[in-house]
Amino acid sequence: MGRQLRGIRGRDAVKAFVKAGGIRRGGKGDHVNIKMPNGLIITIPQSGEVRIGLLKDALRKAGITEERFVELL
């Protein structure tokens, strides 16, 4: 399943987390903070591709499965 998470751009990841119910907040530099419905805040860099480890950690914090995330993209 991890293969589908490769090559995802930061902008697309932020949009998917917002679709999942997150609220977009400001961040430092090109990073965006997203407050998820469970109260946890995840930080995603908007420029370039998101590294798979960072993305998996963000999904775990947000309580979203990889399959659901791919659907939201």
Secondary structure by P-SEA (a helix, b strand, c coil): cccccccccaaaaaaaaaaabbbbbbbcccbbbbbccccbbbbbbccccccaaaaaaaaaaacccaaaaaaac
